[in-house]
Amino acid sequence: MNKIVFQFGLLVFSLSLIFFSRVGLPVQQVLLRSFIVFVATTLMLGFIVMVFVNAINKASYKKKEIIDNNRK
């Protein structure tokens, strides 16, 4: 899952490089802004994925408990 988040961040980095270079900014500004967008996107998406996986795990544990209680 982390690999997917990182690759998506790299995709956003590449797209932001193209976008900021088309605006006409200097190379340093393009790289700096693209890196900031990459870090922000990767951190936010990583946090969302962790919350989502945690919710799935909690739901599966609850289902397992219900099934175990019904067997008794």
C-alpha positions as a Markdown table, in Angstrom:
| # | Residue | x | y | z |
|---|---|---|---|---|
| 1 | Met | 0.0 | 0.0 | 0.0 |
| 2 | Asn | 2.9 | 2.4 | 0.8 |
| 3 | Lys | 4.3 | 1.7 | -2.7 |
| 4 | Ile | 1.1 | 2.8 | -4.3 |
| 5 | Val | 0.9 | 6.0 | -2.2 |
| 6 | Phe | 4.5 | 6.8 | -3.1 |
| 7 | Gln | 4.0 | 6.2 | -6.8 |
| 8 | Phe | 0.9 | 8.4 | -6.8 |
| 9 | Gly | 3.0 | 11.1 | -5.1 |
| 10 | Leu | 5.6 | 10.8 | -7.8 |
| 11 | Leu | 2.8 | 11.1 | -10.4 |
| 12 | Val | 1.6 | 14.3 | -8.7 |
| 13 | Phe | 5.2 | 15.6 | -8.6 |
| 14 | Ser | 5.6 | 15.0 | -12.3 |
| 15 | Leu | 2.3 | 16.7 | -13.1 |
| 16 | Ser | 3.2 | 19.6 | -10.9 |
| 17 | Leu | 6.6 | 19.9 | -12.6 |
| 18 | Ile | 4.8 | 20.2 | -15.9 |
| 19 | Phe | 2.2 | 22.7 | -14.6 |
| 20 | Phe | 4.6 | 25.0 | -12.8 |
| 21 | Ser | 7.1 | 25.0 | -15.7 |
| 22 | Arg | 4.2 | 26.0 | -18.1 |
| 23 | Val | 3.5 | 29.0 | -15.8 |
| 24 | Gly | 6.9 | 30.3 | -16.5 |
| 25 | Leu | 8.5 | 30.2 | -13.0 |
| 26 | Pro | 12.3 | 29.8 | -12.5 |
| 27 | Val | 13.7 | 26.3 | -12.3 |
| 28 | Gln | 14.4 | 26.5 | -8.6 |
| 29 | Gln | 10.8 | 27.7 | -7.9 |
| 30 | Val | 9.4 | 24.9 | -10.0 |
| 31 | Leu | 11.4 | 22.2 | -8.2 |
| 32 | Leu | 10.6 | 23.6 | -4.8 |
| 33 | Arg | 6.9 | 24.0 | -5.3 |
| 34 | Ser | 6.7 | 20.6 | -6.9 |
| 35 | Phe | 8.5 | 19.0 | -4.0 |
| 36 | Ile | 6.2 | 20.7 | -1.5 |
| 37 | Val | 3.2 | 19.4 | -3.5 |
| 38 | Phe | 4.7 | 15.9 | -3.5 |
| 39 | Val | 5.3 | 15.8 | 0.2 |
| 40 | Ala | 1.9 | 17.2 | 1.1 |
| 41 | Thr | 0.1 | 14.8 | -1.3 |
| 42 | Thr | 2.1 | 11.8 | -0.1 |
| 43 | Leu | 1.5 | 12.6 | 3.6 |
| 44 | Met | -2.2 | 13.3 | 3.2 |
| 45 | Leu | -2.8 | 10.2 | 1.1 |
| 46 | Gly | -0.7 | 8.1 | 3.5 |
| 47 | Phe | -2.8 | 9.3 | 6.4 |
| 48 | Ile | -6.1 | 8.6 | 4.6 |
| 49 | Val | -4.9 | 5.1 | 3.7 |
| 50 | Met | -3.9 | 4.4 | 7.3 |
| 51 | Val | -7.3 | 5.5 | 8.5 |
| 52 | Phe | -9.1 | 3.4 | 5.9 |
| 53 | Val | -7.1 | 0.3 | 6.6 |
| 54 | Asn | -7.6 | 0.7 | 10.3 |
| 55 | Ala | -11.4 | 1.0 | 9.7 |
| 56 | Ile | -11.4 | -2.2 | 7.6 |
| 57 | Asn | -9.4 | -4.1 | 10.3 |
| 58 | Lys | -11.8 | -3.0 | 13.0 |
| 59 | Ala | -14.8 | -4.1 | 10.9 |
| 60 | Ser | -13.3 | -7.4 | 10.2 |
| 61 | Tyr | -12.5 | -8.0 | 13.9 |
| 62 | Lys | -16.1 | -7.2 | 14.8 |
| 63 | Lys | -17.5 | -9.6 | 12.2 |
| 64 | Lys | -15.1 | -12.3 | 13.5 |
| 65 | Glu | -16.4 | -11.8 | 17.0 |
| 66 | Ile | -20.0 | -12.0 | 15.9 |
| 67 | Ile | -19.4 | -15.2 | 13.9 |
| 68 | Asp | -17.5 | -16.7 | 16.9 |
| 69 | Asn | -20.3 | -15.8 | 19.3 |
| 70 | Asn | -22.9 | -17.3 | 16.9 |
| 71 | Arg | -21.0 | -20.6 | 16.8 |
| 72 | Lys | -21.3 | -21.1 | 20.6 |
